[in-house]
Amino acid sequence: MGLHKWTLRFGHGVSAAVVGSARAATEPALKEVFWRKGKQLFLWSTVLIIVIHVTLLPVEWLLGLLLPASWIDTTFRSFRYAMNSTIPFAMVTICRYVKVELFEDAFFAGLKTRDKLVAESIRKHKAIYWDWEYVYHAVRLGARQLTLGLLVTLISPTFGAIVPLARFGYKIRRMERFFWIPVFLAFCFASTQDLALQIVRVWLNSRELFRDLYDPVIARLKSVKTDTSSSLNRQSSREWYDKGSGAVRLGFSMTFACLLQVPFVGPFAWFVAFVAAGIHAPEMINLSAFE
């Protein structure tokens, strides 16, 4: 795929996220689904951010007496910011366990604006969230966030950054050179290292985020049965992503991954992202198993 075509498709993904967000924020039928719940999640997130800040502040003062101020500025404070930015991801996992319908309502409200019959067909199936596959997904995400934060904080900004950068390069090894070479070159210069790491972090988060946004569909694909067998249609559960363009999906999910890193915007961005994901589901993922 050429640079021009890839850029256009990536831009289509970004525009889909923007259009979906605008509809979620302006159309009363969509807004009323998540506005009250979003404010509650905002309050919970604010409390968690305050708790983290109060807990880490004495640690920062103590380290300031023992370590150079430059280390505090470049490592510890960035780690604290990273902890705060992961709160939206943690909140959605907790809310799914406590009250799954919080985000499902937002997703299916968006999907109903496109195809009401498909939305109803999907939702009538049993959702299987807490199986080993999802536990593995959640544990892997949490372990990755914690490991990267500890590497950057305890070892050094440069050495700790090599791990996520290497993982980033491995994941996109089959993609066009124009995507990963600029990031690698930016990492080679001290003045742009932070920007390169931020791009890598957003990209890695966007991969996990896209799967999370379409979990209302993925969880039901696990319970879809074939016409000739009572076993799960595992083939369709693995092929939910076999539709559309990877560049479009990347642009879509990276837009929300950026918003979710803003501590006080993140809670509302989660609901808006689920609504937008529902609106654009027919273009983003394979829904043929429910038709």
C-alpha positions as a Python dict, from the first residue, in 0.01 Angstrom:
ca = {
    (1, 'M'): (0, 0, 0),
    (2, 'G'): (142, 339, -100),
    (3, 'L'): (191, 635, 128),
    (4, 'H'): (-95, 832, -26),
    (5, 'K'): (-348, 550, 2),
    (6, 'W'): (-244, 460, 358),
    (7, 'T'): (-264, 824, 467),
    (8, 'L'): (-610, 860, 317),
    (9, 'R'): (-738, 551, 497),
    (10, 'F'): (-579, 660, 824),
    (11, 'G'): (-749, 998, 779),
    (12, 'H'): (-1082, 824, 718),
    (13, 'G'): (-1040, 650, 1054),
    (14, 'V'): (-969, 979, 1228),
    (15, 'S'): (-1267, 1147, 1061),
    (16, 'A'): (-1490, 854, 1160),
    (17, 'A'): (-1386, 904, 1523),
    (18, 'V'): (-1452, 1278, 1501),
    (19, 'V'): (-1791, 1238, 1332),
    (20, 'G'): (-1897, 965, 1574),
    (21, 'S'): (-1790, 1177, 1871),
    (22, 'A'): (-1979, 1480, 1739),
    (23, 'R'): (-2295, 1276, 1696),
    (24, 'A'): (-2261, 1124, 2042),
    (25, 'A'): (-2220, 1468, 2199),
    (26, 'T'): (-2496, 1646, 2007),
    (27, 'E'): (-2776, 1399, 1933),
    (28, 'P'): (-3010, 1386, 2237),
    (29, 'A'): (-3100, 1019, 2188),
    (30, 'L'): (-2732, 922, 2207),
    (31, 'K'): (-2622, 1175, 2467),
    (32, 'E'): (-2882, 1073, 2723),
    (33, 'V'): (-2751, 715, 2716),
    (34, 'F'): (-2417, 803, 2872),
    (35, 'W'): (-2423, 1160, 3008),
    (36, 'R'): (-2534, 1077, 3362),
    (37, 'K'): (-2314, 768, 3378),
    (38, 'G'): (-2023, 964, 3236),
    (39, 'K'): (-2047, 1219, 3516),
    (40, 'Q'): (-2043, 939, 3772),
    (41, 'L'): (-1736, 786, 3613),
    (42, 'F'): (-1577, 1131, 3603),
    (43, 'L'): (-1622, 1167, 3979),
    (44, 'W'): (-1479, 820, 4045),
    (45, 'S'): (-1179, 895, 3824),
    (46, 'T'): (-1121, 1229, 3995),
    (47, 'V'): (-1117, 1061, 4335),
    (48, 'L'): (-865, 803, 4211),
    (49, 'I'): (-641, 1071, 4062),
    (50, 'I'): (-644, 1261, 4392),
    (51, 'V'): (-563, 944, 4585),
    (52, 'I'): (-271, 865, 4354),
    (53, 'H'): (-142, 1222, 4376),
    (54, 'V'): (-164, 1233, 4756),
    (55, 'T'): (0, 891, 4786),
    (56, 'L'): (292, 967, 4555),
    (57, 'L'): (358, 1324, 4671),
    (58, 'P'): (542, 1224, 4994),
    (59, 'V'): (741, 971, 4792),
    (60, 'E'): (840, 1245, 4549),
    (61, 'W'): (951, 1472, 4836),
    (62, 'L'): (1158, 1191, 4988),
    (63, 'L'): (1323, 1104, 4658),
    (64, 'G'): (1391, 1473, 4603),
    (65, 'L'): (1617, 1468, 4908),
    (66, 'L'): (1812, 1168, 4782),
    (67, 'L'): (1820, 1202, 4405),
    (68, 'P'): (1893, 1482, 4154),
    (69, 'A'): (1604, 1709, 4060),
    (70, 'S'): (1654, 1623, 3693),
    (71, 'W'): (1575, 1258, 3767),
    (72, 'I'): (1255, 1356, 3945),
    (73, 'D'): (1148, 1572, 3651),
    (74, 'T'): (1224, 1320, 3378),
    (75, 'T'): (1122, 994, 3541),
    (76, 'F'): (912, 1006, 3854),
    (77, 'R'): (674, 1277, 3740),
    (78, 'S'): (632, 1113, 3401),
    (79, 'F'): (554, 788, 3581),
    (80, 'R'): (292, 965, 3792),
    (81, 'Y'): (136, 1113, 3480),
    (82, 'A'): (135, 768, 3318),
    (83, 'M'): (-41, 627, 3624),
    (84, 'N'): (-307, 899, 3602),
    (85, 'S'): (-355, 845, 3229),
    (86, 'T'): (-419, 472, 3281),
    (87, 'I'): (-713, 539, 3512),
    (88, 'P'): (-972, 540, 3228),
    (89, 'F'): (-846, 197, 3117),
    (90, 'A'): (-867, 68, 3474),
    (91, 'M'): (-1213, 217, 3524),
    (92, 'V'): (-1360, 46, 3221),
    (93, 'T'): (-1232, -292, 3341),
    (94, 'I'): (-1383, -236, 3686),
    (95, 'C'): (-1714, -116, 3542),
    (96, 'R'): (-1739, -416, 3314),
    (97, 'Y'): (-1704, -643, 3611),
    (98, 'V'): (-1953, -451, 3827),
    (99, 'K'): (-2198, -324, 3566),
    (100, 'V'): (-2142, -450, 3213),
    (101, 'E'): (-2435, -262, 3060),
    (102, 'L'): (-2271, 76, 3127),
    (103, 'F'): (-2079, 65, 2801),
    (104, 'E'): (-2294, -186, 2616),
    (105, 'D'): (-2586, 58, 2620),
    (106, 'A'): (-2366, 325, 2462),
    (107, 'F'): (-2233, 88, 2196),
    (108, 'F'): (-2569, -51, 2090),
    (109, 'A'): (-2729, 295, 2093),
    (110, 'G'): (-2473, 394, 1831),
    (111, 'L'): (-2520, 75, 1629),
    (112, 'K'): (-2899, 118, 1626),
    (113, 'T'): (-2859, 444, 1437),
    (114, 'R'): (-2704, 241, 1155),
    (115, 'D'): (-2890, -89, 1164),
    (116, 'K'): (-3148, -149, 1434),
    (117, 'L'): (-3215, -510, 1331),
    (118, 'V'): (-2847, -608, 1347),
    (119, 'A'): (-2811, -436, 1685),
    (120, 'E'): (-3106, -632, 1823),
    (121, 'S'): (-2978, -955, 1667),
    (122, 'I'): (-2637, -914, 1830),
    (123, 'R'): (-2768, -818, 2172),
    (124, 'K'): (-3004, -1114, 2201),
    (125, 'H'): (-2702, -1346, 2219),
    (126, 'K'): (-2538, -1421, 2551),
    (127, 'A'): (-2226, -1216, 2618),
    (128, 'I'): (-1928, -1413, 2746),
    (129, 'Y'): (-1690, -1158, 2892),
    (130, 'W'): (-1506, -1328, 3172),
    (131, 'D'): (-1348, -1625, 3003),
    (132, 'W'): (-980, -1709, 2998),
    (133, 'E'): (-927, -1519, 2675),
    (134, 'Y'): (-1050, -1192, 2828),
    (135, 'V'): (-865, -1251, 3155),
    (136, 'Y'): (-546, -1299, 2954),
    (137, 'H'): (-620, -979, 2761),
    (138, 'A'): (-677, -776, 3080),
    (139, 'V'): (-376, -919, 3264),
    (140, 'R'): (-150, -860, 2964),
    (141, 'L'): (-261, -497, 2940),
    (142, 'G'): (-211, -434, 3312),
    (143, 'A'): (126, -609, 3321),
    (144, 'R'): (248, -417, 3018),
    (145, 'Q'): (150, -79, 3160),
    (146, 'L'): (311, -157, 3496),
    (147, 'T'): (629, -303, 3344),
    (148, 'L'): (686, -11, 3108),
    (149, 'G'): (628, 239, 3388),
    (150, 'L'): (872, 61, 3619),
    (151, 'L'): (1136, 32, 3348),
    (152, 'V'): (1121, 401, 3268),
    (153, 'T'): (1117, 501, 3634),
    (154, 'L'): (1362, 263, 3799),
    (155, 'I'): (1620, 204, 3527),
    (156, 'S'): (1654, 513, 3310),
    (157, 'P'): (1447, 707, 3057),
    (158, 'T'): (1664, 587, 2768),
    (159, 'F'): (1711, 219, 2854),
    (160, 'G'): (1355, 180, 2978),
    (161, 'A'): (1229, 322, 2650),
    (162, 'I'): (1409, 59, 2443),
    (163, 'V'): (1161, -213, 2542),
    (164, 'P'): (840, -41, 2420),
    (165, 'L'): (1025, 89, 2115),
    (166, 'A'): (1148, -261, 2026),
    (167, 'R'): (800, -403, 2077),
    (168, 'F'): (659, -127, 1859),
    (169, 'G'): (909, -207, 1583),
    (170, 'Y'): (832, -579, 1601),
    (171, 'K'): (456, -525, 1586),
    (172, 'I'): (473, -303, 1278),
    (173, 'R'): (757, -484, 1099),
    (174, 'R'): (526, -560, 807),
    (175, 'M'): (390, -209, 777),
    (176, 'E'): (523, 63, 548),
    (177, 'R'): (860, 212, 635),
    (178, 'F'): (719, 564, 638),
    (179, 'F'): (530, 477, 958),
    (180, 'W'): (805, 342, 1183),
    (181, 'I'): (1126, 498, 1049),
    (182, 'P'): (1029, 857, 1150),
    (183, 'V'): (947, 733, 1501),
    (184, 'F'): (1281, 554, 1529),
    (185, 'L'): (1470, 860, 1402),
    (186, 'A'): (1286, 1082, 1650),
    (187, 'F'): (1395, 851, 1930),
    (188, 'C'): (1761, 890, 1828),
    (189, 'F'): (1757, 1261, 1917),
    (190, 'A'): (1723, 1371, 2278),
    (191, 'S'): (1497, 1665, 2190),
    (192, 'T'): (1236, 1438, 2029),
    (193, 'Q'): (1265, 1123, 2242),
    (194, 'D'): (962, 1211, 2453),
    (195, 'L'): (751, 1266, 2142),
    (196, 'A'): (862, 933, 1995),
    (197, 'L'): (781, 748, 2317),
    (198, 'Q'): (441, 917, 2336),
    (199, 'I'): (361, 803, 1981),
    (200, 'V'): (468, 448, 2068),
    (201, 'R'): (261, 449, 2387),
    (202, 'V'): (-49, 579, 2206),
    (203, 'W'): (-5, 325, 1928),
    (204, 'L'): (25, 33, 2170),
    (205, 'N'): (-276, 154, 2369),
    (206, 'S'): (-480, 197, 2051),
    (207, 'R'): (-436, -171, 1962),
    (208, 'E'): (-581, -276, 2297),
    (209, 'L'): (-845, -4, 2281),
    (210, 'F'): (-992, -115, 1949),
    (211, 'R'): (-1054, -461, 2085),
    (212, 'D'): (-1211, -316, 2400),
    (213, 'L'): (-1448, -95, 2201),
    (214, 'Y'): (-1585, -394, 2011),
    (215, 'D'): (-1601, -630, 2306),
    (216, 'P'): (-1985, -614, 2305),
    (217, 'V'): (-1965, -791, 1968),
    (218, 'I'): (-1663, -1013, 2041),
    (219, 'A'): (-1818, -1138, 2366),
    (220, 'R'): (-2129, -1249, 2176),
    (221, 'L'): (-1937, -1408, 1892),
    (222, 'K'): (-1812, -1653, 2152),
    (223, 'S'): (-2169, -1772, 2206),
    (224, 'V'): (-2276, -1781, 1842),
    (225, 'K'): (-2345, -2142, 1738),
    (226, 'T'): (-2316, -2295, 1397),
    (227, 'D'): (-2616, -2444, 1223),
    (228, 'T'): (-2474, -2795, 1237),
    (229, 'S'): (-2300, -2800, 1573),
    (230, 'S'): (-2372, -2693, 1930),
    (231, 'S'): (-2011, -2589, 1986),
    (232, 'L'): (-1896, -2230, 1971),
    (233, 'N'): (-1822, -2087, 1633),
    (234, 'R'): (-1459, -2024, 1716),
    (235, 'Q'): (-1366, -1943, 1360),
    (236, 'S'): (-1601, -1644, 1351),
    (237, 'S'): (-1480, -1534, 1695),
    (238, 'R'): (-1127, -1513, 1554),
    (239, 'E'): (-1232, -1334, 1236),
    (240, 'W'): (-1428, -1043, 1381),
    (241, 'Y'): (-1161, -807, 1249),
    (242, 'D'): (-1154, -948, 893),
    (243, 'K'): (-1321, -647, 738),
    (244, 'G'): (-1219, -299, 644),
    (245, 'S'): (-874, -147, 652),
    (246, 'G'): (-615, -171, 925),
    (247, 'A'): (-517, 190, 857),
    (248, 'V'): (-877, 303, 913),
    (249, 'R'): (-899, 108, 1239),
    (250, 'L'): (-566, 253, 1351),
    (251, 'G'): (-674, 611, 1282),
    (252, 'F'): (-1004, 551, 1460),
    (253, 'S'): (-856, 396, 1773),
    (254, 'M'): (-554, 627, 1797),
    (255, 'T'): (-784, 930, 1807),
    (256, 'F'): (-957, 798, 2117),
    (257, 'A'): (-632, 665, 2265),
    (258, 'C'): (-506, 1025, 2268),
    (259, 'L'): (-822, 1151, 2438),
    (260, 'L'): (-818, 876, 2699),
    (261, 'Q'): (-476, 986, 2819),
    (262, 'V'): (-619, 1318, 2938),
    (263, 'P'): (-717, 1236, 3300),
    (264, 'F'): (-1037, 1443, 3325),
    (265, 'V'): (-1149, 1392, 2964),
    (266, 'G'): (-1093, 1017, 2967),
    (267, 'P'): (-1415, 908, 3144),
    (268, 'F'): (-1639, 1089, 2894),
    (269, 'A'): (-1415, 984, 2605),
    (270, 'W'): (-1479, 619, 2695),
    (271, 'F'): (-1856, 655, 2650),
    (272, 'V'): (-1820, 868, 2337),
    (273, 'A'): (-1578, 610, 2195),
    (274, 'F'): (-1826, 326, 2250),
    (275, 'V'): (-2105, 523, 2081),
    (276, 'A'): (-1879, 606, 1786),
    (277, 'A'): (-1766, 243, 1766),
    (278, 'G'): (-2128, 134, 1742),
    (279, 'I'): (-2204, 391, 1473),
    (280, 'H'): (-1915, 273, 1254),
    (281, 'A'): (-1926, -98, 1342),
    (282, 'P'): (-2051, -209, 996),
    (283, 'E'): (-1736, -61, 837),
    (284, 'M'): (-1488, -157, 1108),
    (285, 'I'): (-1559, -522, 1188),
    (286, 'N'): (-1722, -833, 1047),
    (287, 'L'): (-2085, -866, 1164),
    (288, 'S'): (-2185, -1137, 917),
    (289, 'A'): (-2215, -1399, 1192),
    (290, 'F'): (-2526, -1219, 1320),
    (291, 'E'): (-2697, -1159, 987),
}
